[in-house]
């Protein structure tokens, strides 16, 4: 008869083995993919010290309790292992496109090329023209748009505002082309951003979800991780690199 300690050790061993198998499967699917689209939510930035919106002390949680919003120190936040793993996918030529709900600038800070990302909710460091949607760095001077002369404002999308049309069109287009769609750190409940995995599924893509907490698409995901992002993405990318070197 197993003692309680040995039983717990056995359970942890089984869980670890299951995680390793799922990581290997993810690496194999990325290796096979012709058009990988990654979709990120606030959960990917929690390991950089930024609260997610629906967490115990997140923006929306505090609002629902009638509490004042916490100030968020975006400037001191740095990309974590999850961000860097996605950047490594780009370096390996495996990232077709990145769609993000985040405004924290950590993807661009990690080295993601601007043409490979749609930041659907804007970026805290960018200004956007209200006319032609030209995007430029926020240097403190509210100059007219250099393209059309229109008014510029923060690119961050507030509640009730429309998403940037160009980014939204790019997100839909790449989701329709995806053969592998990887949703990372999102509850997949905030639309229209959360429509993207559904678009990919309808187009025949495999759906992988990495999120600590339930999502509405868990039952249709082809592969599901409830573990920390840093425990999944970096080892999956390392396994991918081994496969590419041996191919």
Buried (B, 14 or more C-beta within 10 A) or exposed (E): EEEEEEEEEEEEEEEEEEBEEBBBBBBBBBBEBEBBBBBBBBBBBBBBEBBBBBBEEBBBBBEEEEEEEEEBEBEEBEBBBBBBBBBBBBEBEBBBBBBBBBBBBBBBBBBBEEEBBBBBBBBBBBBBBEBEBBBBEBEEEEEEBEEEEBEBEBBBBEEEEEBBEBBBEBBBEBBBBBBBBBBBBBBBEBEEBBBBBBBBBEBEBBBBBBBBEEBEBBEEBBBBBEBBBBBBBBBBBEBBBEBBEEE
